[in-house]
Amino acid sequence: MTTSARPQAAPGDGPAHDALASQDRTIAAYDNKARIRAIVGSSSGNLVEWYDFYAYAFTAIYFKDVFFPGSDPTVQLINTAAVFAIGFLMRPIGGWLFGRIADRYGRKNSMLISVVMMCAGSLVIAVLPTYGQIGVAAPILLLLARMTQGLSVGGEYGTSATYMSEVALKGKRGFYGSFQYVTLIGGQLLASLVVVLVTLALSDKEMIAWGWRIPFFIGAAAAVVALYLRRSLHETSTASTRASKEAGSMAAIWTNHRRAFLTVLGYTAGGSLIFYTFTTYMQKYLVNTTHMDKKTANLVMTAVLFTYMVAQPFFGMFADRFGRKTAMLLFGASCTLLTVPMLHAIADAQNPVLAYALITAMLLCVSFYTSISGLVKAEMFPAEVRALGVGLSYAIANAVFGGSAEFVALSFKEAGHETSFYWYVTVMLAIAFLTSLQMPDSRRAGYLQGDGTA
């Protein structure tokens, strides 16, 4: 039994190599314009998926009262964060389900289904009655809508990461692959921007009463546009890989690619945790710990997310030039060293410009990972189990560590031990660094490379 993360096929090695060569010929058929259209089409759905998912995080401050009545604002935020985390717990199921669909029935079909489900979840939240209208049924229905969105996003990441990696031009895969996080962050940015605009137009009373619903209506409408764009995508998987008896098989992954699966779990745990700490949770951190007003915190995070988004292609090009493993090691080392001092500094940053600079600096370190996040995972699995391998391993680590980031941070704060959370993040980043030391160098080995070159 082998658990190696490295590809075993070499030129002339029979069916495995023939399938890889067939896939390479399919990808090679794309001209530059077709590649750009493919990236735009897949990215549009990715952006909408993440916009809808993060609209919840950015509006939770306003609707916490209408779904979770109470007198302690931190407890209310813990309740909304718990629902956010439960949405993440659906991701492993989504990663398995949509990964299996993508490997057996095609990447395109998987991406179409996921964006439809996200649209449905967002629309339900937009029209959901409040606790005052239907009692305890309101938070229960909110939970069910978040579970639907979590299932959808769980499938979206693995499939879109696989698709973008497969359609990318060899030698520029880091650059092309970075657009997954450009659109992922773009979804966050768009959600943040919409909330900023709505809060500028409405009073706090109006936001709490009905204004928080507007971002969810916008997300549902945008999903229809993304669905139209995705219908024109070309399929990147081949008939031979989809027909393989190992296609979408968890048993095949665990038997033949266990090391790859565990490696992805190892560095995704720290990567997801720090990503959500300095993006979605940071808005609440600025309000609850730094004591900024809500509108200022929203403006700061909008500026941060825009800078972070624009930086991704440059870090992707860095990885193309110096190697994915080098980038991953820089991510693990810098974030392990800087997390505790940076969180302390942000807590004391009364000046919004200083807060922006500190958060952005930290996220630039995270960019060594996020710019190539999907790519480094896709390179570790063969085509017949790629979407499942990428999606499920990411979803498990993301659900356990990323989705719980707000809940754990707020729980530590409620218990009076907020700084313990800083060290928890640091430990997970140290694990990510040690795991990255063990990952194969894609310049010498990687299933997407074919001939072993970068």
C-alpha positions in Angstrom: 0.0 0.0 0.0 1.4 3.4 -0.9 0.5 6.7 0.8 2.9 8.9 -1.3 1.7 12.3 -2.3 3.9 12.1 -5.4 2.7 10.9 -8.7 3.9 7.4 -9.6 3.2 7.5 -13.4 6.1 8.2 -15.8 6.1 8.4 -19.6 5.0 5.0 -20.9 3.5 3.8 -17.6 0.2 2.7 -19.2 -3.4 3.8 -18.3 -2.5 6.3 -15.6 -0.1 8.1 -17.9 -2.5 7.8 -20.8 -5.2 9.5 -18.8 -2.9 12.2 -17.7 -1.7 12.8 -21.3 -5.3 12.8 -22.5 -6.2 15.5 -19.9 -3.1 17.5 -21.0 -4.2 17.4 -24.6 -7.7 18.7 -23.6 -6.3 21.5 -21.6 -3.8 22.4 -24.4 -6.7 22.9 -26.7 -7.6 26.1 -24.9 -6.2 29.3 -26.4 -5.5 32.3 -24.2 -9.0 33.8 -24.7 -10.7 30.5 -23.9 -8.6 30.2 -20.7 -9.6 33.7 -19.7 -13.3 33.0 -20.4 -13.0 29.8 -18.4 -11.4 31.6 -15.4 -14.0 34.4 -15.5 -16.9 31.9 -15.7 -15.7 29.7 -12.9 -14.7 32.7 -10.9 -18.0 34.4 -11.2 -19.7 31.6 -9.4 -16.9 31.4 -6.8 -17.4 35.1 -6.1 -21.1 34.8 -5.6 -20.8 31.7 -3.4 -18.4 33.5 -1.1 -20.3 36.8 -1.2 -23.4 35.0 0.0 -21.5 33.1 2.7 -19.8 36.2 4.1 -22.9 38.4 3.9 -24.0 36.5 6.9 -20.7 37.3 8.8 -20.8 41.0 8.0 -24.5 41.5 8.9 -24.5 39.4 12.0 -23.9 42.5 14.2 -27.3 43.8 13.0 -29.6 40.8 13.0 -28.3 39.2 16.2 -31.1 40.9 18.1 -34.0 39.7 15.8 -32.9 36.0 15.9 -31.3 35.8 19.3 -32.9 38.2 21.8 -30.8 38.9 24.9 -29.0 41.5 26.9 -25.4 40.5 26.5 -24.1 41.5 23.0 -21.1 39.1 23.3 -23.4 36.2 24.0 -25.6 37.2 21.0 -22.5 37.2 18.8 -21.5 33.8 20.1 -24.9 32.5 19.0 -24.6 34.0 15.5 -21.0 32.7 15.3 -22.2 29.3 16.3 -24.6 29.2 13.4 -21.8 30.4 11.2 -19.6 27.6 12.4 -22.4 25.0 11.8 -22.5 26.1 8.2 -18.8 25.2 8.1 -19.5 21.8 9.6 -21.6 21.0 6.5 -18.6 21.6 4.3 -17.1 18.1 4.6 -20.4 16.7 3.4 -20.4 19.2 0.6 -16.7 18.5 -0.2 -17.4 14.7 -0.4 -20.7 15.0 -2.3 -19.7 17.6 -4.9 -16.2 16.2 -5.2 -17.7 12.9 -6.1 -20.0 14.5 -8.6 -17.1 16.5 -10.1 -14.9 13.4 -10.5 -17.6 11.2 -11.8 -19.9 13.5 -13.8 -17.7 16.5 -14.5 -16.5 19.7 -12.9 -19.0 21.9 -14.8 -22.1 19.9 -13.5 -20.8 20.2 -9.9 -20.3 23.9 -10.2 -23.7 24.5 -11.6 -25.4 22.6 -8.8 -23.4 24.4 -6.1 -24.3 27.9 -7.2 -28.0 27.1 -7.4 -28.0 25.8 -3.8 -26.2 28.9 -2.6 -28.8 31.1 -4.3 -31.6 29.2 -2.6 -29.9 29.5 0.9 -29.4 33.3 0.4 -33.0 33.9 -0.7 -34.4 32.0 2.3 -32.3 34.2 4.7 -33.5 37.3 2.9 -37.2 36.6 3.5 -36.9 34.8 6.9 -39.3 35.9 9.6 -37.8 37.1 12.9 -37.9 35.5 16.4 -40.6 38.0 17.4 -42.8 36.8 14.5 -42.4 33.0 14.6 -40.5 32.3 17.8 -37.8 29.6 18.0 -38.6 28.5 14.4 -36.7 31.6 13.2 -33.2 30.6 14.4 -33.9 27.0 13.4 -34.8 28.1 9.8 -31.7 30.4 9.8 -29.6 27.3 10.8 -31.1 25.2 8.0 -30.4 28.0 5.4 -26.8 28.2 6.6 -26.5 24.4 6.4 -27.6 24.6 2.8 -25.0 27.3 2.1 -22.3 25.4 3.9 -23.0 22.3 1.8 -22.8 24.4 -1.3 -19.5 26.2 -0.4 -18.1 22.9 0.7 -18.5 21.6 -2.8 -17.5 24.9 -4.5 -14.0 25.1 -3.2 -12.7 21.7 -4.3 -14.4 21.8 -7.7 -13.4 25.4 -8.6 -9.9 24.9 -7.3 -9.6 21.7 -9.5 -11.1 23.5 -12.5 -8.9 26.5 -12.3 -5.8 24.4 -11.8 -6.6 22.2 -14.8 -7.4 25.0 -17.2 -4.3 27.0 -16.2 -1.3 27.4 -18.4 1.7 25.4 -17.4 4.4 27.6 -15.9 1.7 30.2 -14.9 -0.5 28.0 -12.7 0.3 30.1 -9.6 -0.9 33.2 -11.4 -4.0 31.6 -12.8 -4.8 29.7 -9.6 -4.5 32.9 -7.5 -7.8 34.1 -9.0 -9.7 31.6 -6.9 -8.8 33.7 -3.8 -9.1 36.9 -5.8 -12.8 36.0 -6.2 -13.1 34.4 -2.8 -11.7 37.6 -1.2 -13.7 39.6 -3.8 -16.8 37.9 -2.4 -15.9 39.0 1.1 -15.0 42.5 -0.2 -18.3 42.8 -2.1 -20.2 41.7 1.0 -18.4 44.2 3.1 -18.8 47.0 0.5 -22.6 46.3 0.2 -22.9 46.4 4.0 -20.9 49.7 4.1 -23.1 51.3 1.5 -26.3 50.1 3.2 -25.2 51.2 6.6 -24.3 54.7 5.2 -27.7 55.0 3.7 -29.7 53.7 6.7 -29.7 54.3 10.4 -28.8 51.6 12.9 -32.5 51.2 13.7 -33.3 50.6 10.1 -30.4 48.2 9.7 -31.6 46.1 12.6 -35.3 46.3 11.5 -34.9 45.3 7.8 -31.7 46.7 6.2 -29.6 43.6 6.9 -31.8 41.7 4.4 -30.7 43.7 1.4 -27.3 42.0 1.0 -29.0 38.6 0.8 -31.4 39.7 -1.9 -28.4 41.0 -3.9 -26.6 37.7 -3.5 -29.6 35.7 -4.7 -29.9 37.8 -7.8 -26.1 37.7 -8.5 -26.2 33.9 -8.4 -28.6 33.8 -11.4 -26.0 35.7 -13.4 -23.2 33.3 -12.3 -25.4 30.4 -13.3 -25.7 31.8 -16.8 -22.0 32.3 -17.1 -21.1 28.9 -15.8 -23.4 27.2 -18.4 -20.9 28.1 -21.1 -17.9 26.5 -19.4 -16.0 23.7 -21.1 -15.4 20.5 -19.2 -11.8 19.9 -18.1 -12.1 16.3 -17.0 -11.9 13.5 -19.6 -14.3 10.7 -20.3 -11.6 8.2 -19.3 -11.0 9.7 -15.9 -14.7 10.0 -15.2 -15.2 6.3 -16.2 -12.4 5.1 -14.0 -13.4 2.7 -11.2 -11.5 5.0 -8.8 -13.3 8.2 -9.9 -14.6 10.0 -6.8 -13.7 7.1 -4.6 -12.7 7.9 -1.0 -11.3 4.4 -0.6 -8.9 5.1 -3.5 -7.8 8.3 -1.9 -7.2 6.6 1.5 -5.4 3.6 0.0 -3.2 5.4 -2.6 -3.0 9.0 -1.6 -3.3 9.1 2.2 -0.1 11.1 2.6 -1.4 13.8 0.3 -4.7 13.9 2.1 -3.1 14.3 5.5 -0.7 16.9 4.3 -3.5 19.0 3.0 -5.3 18.6 6.3 -2.2 19.7 8.1 -1.5 23.0 6.4 -5.1 23.9 5.7 -6.0 23.8 9.5 -3.6 26.7 10.2 -4.2 28.5 6.9 -8.0 28.5 7.4 -7.8 29.5 11.0 -5.6 32.6 10.4 -7.5 33.5 7.2 -10.8 33.8 9.1 -9.1 35.4 12.1 -7.9 38.3 10.1 -10.9 38.6 7.8 -14.4 37.8 9.1 -13.6 37.8 12.8 -11.4 40.9 12.5 -14.5 43.1 12.0 -15.9 42.0 15.4 -12.4 42.2 17.0 -12.2 45.9 16.0 -15.6 46.6 17.5 -15.3 44.4 20.7 -11.6 44.7 21.5 -10.2 47.8 19.7 -13.5 49.6 20.5 -14.1 51.1 17.0 -17.6 52.0 16.0 -19.2 49.6 13.6 -19.1 51.9 10.5 -15.4 52.6 11.0 -14.6 48.9 11.4 -16.5 48.2 8.2 -14.6 50.8 6.3 -11.2 49.5 7.6 -12.0 46.0 6.6 -13.2 47.0 3.2 -9.9 48.7 2.5 -8.0 45.7 3.9 -9.8 43.2 1.8 -9.3 45.2 -1.4 -5.6 45.4 -0.8 -5.5 41.7 0.0 -7.4 40.8 -3.1 -5.2 42.8 -5.4 -2.1 41.2 -3.9 -3.0 37.6 -4.8 -1.8 37.4 -8.4 1.6 38.8 -7.4 2.1 36.2 -4.7 0.9 33.6 -7.3 3.6 34.8 -9.7 6.1 34.5 -6.8 5.2 30.9 -6.4 5.6 30.3 -10.1 9.1 31.7 -9.9 10.4 30.3 -6.7 8.2 27.3 -6.1 5.0 26.5 -4.2 6.9 24.8 -1.3 9.0 27.9 -0.8 5.9 30.1 -0.6 4.2 27.7 1.9 7.3 27.7 4.1 7.4 31.5 4.1 3.7 31.6 5.0 4.1 29.2 8.0 7.2 30.8 9.4 6.1 34.4 9.1 2.7 33.9 10.5 3.9 31.8 13.4 6.2 34.5 14.5 3.9 37.5 13.9 0.4 36.4 15.0 0.7 37.2 18.7 2.4 40.6 18.5 0.2 41.7 15.6 -3.1 40.9 17.5 -1.8 42.8 20.5 -0.9 45.7 18.3 -4.3 45.8 16.6 -6.0 45.7 19.9 -4.3 49.0 20.9 -4.6 50.6 17.4 -7.1 53.4 18.0 -6.1 55.0 14.7 -8.1 53.4 11.8 -5.1 53.9 9.4 -2.8 52.1 11.8 -5.3 49.2 12.2 -5.5 49.0 8.4 -1.7 48.8 8.0 -1.3 46.1 10.7 -4.1 43.9 9.4 -2.9 44.3 5.8 0.7 43.4 6.8 -0.5 40.2 8.4 -2.7 39.2 5.5 0.2 39.8 3.0 2.0 37.1 5.0 -1.1 34.9 4.7 -1.0 35.5 0.9 1.9 33.2 0.4 -0.6 30.5 1.2 -4.0 31.8 -0.1 -2.7 32.7 -3.6 -1.8 29.1 -4.3 -4.2 27.4 -1.8 -6.2 25.4 -4.4 -3.2 24.8 -6.6 -1.0 23.1 -4.1 -3.8 20.8 -3.2 -4.7 20.0 -6.8 -1.1 19.1 -7.6 -1.2 16.3 -5.0 -4.0 14.3 -6.5 -4.6 12.6 -9.9 -7.5 13.7 -12.1 -9.9 10.8 -11.2 -9.9 11.8 -7.5 -8.7 15.4 -7.7 -11.9 17.2 -6.9 -12.8 14.9 -4.0 -9.3 14.9 -2.6 -9.0 18.7 -2.7 -12.5 19.4 -1.6 -12.9 16.9 1.3 -9.5 17.4 2.9 -9.9 21.2 2.7 -13.5 21.1 4.0 -12.6 19.0 7.0 -9.8 21.3 8.1 -11.7 24.4 7.2 -14.8 23.3 9.1 -13.0 22.3 12.3 -10.5 25.2 12.5 -11.7 28.0 10.1 -15.4 27.8 10.8 -14.9 27.8 14.5 -12.5 30.7 14.6 -15.1 33.4 15.6 -16.8 31.1 18.1 -13.5 30.1 19.8 -12.2 33.7 19.8 -15.4 35.1 21.3 -15.6 32.2 23.8 -12.1 33.0 25.0 -13.1 36.7 25.3 -16.3 35.9 27.2 -14.2 33.7 29.7 -11.7 36.6 30.2 -8.8 34.9 28.4 -8.8 36.6 25.0 -5.0 36.4 24.5 -5.2 32.5 24.8 -6.8 32.6 21.4 -3.7 34.3 20.0 -1.5 31.4 21.1 -4.0 28.8 19.8 -3.7 30.4 16.3 0.1 30.4 16.6 0.3 26.7 17.5 -1.8 25.8 14.5 0.4 27.9 12.2 3.5 26.1 13.6 1.9 22.8 12.6 1.2 24.2 9.2 4.9 25.1 8.8 6.0 21.7 9.9 3.5 20.0 7.5 4.8 22.2 4.6 8.3 20.9 5.3 7.0 17.4 4.4 5.1 18.4 1.2 6.6 17.5 -2.2 8.1 20.2 -4.3 5.9 20.7 -7.4 9.0 21.7 -9.4 10.1 18.0 -9.2 6.8 16.2 -8.6 3.1 17.0 -9.1 0.2 15.4 -10.8 -0.7 18.6 -12.7 2.9 19.0 -14.1 2.9 15.9 -16.2 6.7 15.9 -16.9 7.7 17.0 -13.4 8.7 20.6 -14.3 7.3 23.8 -12.8 
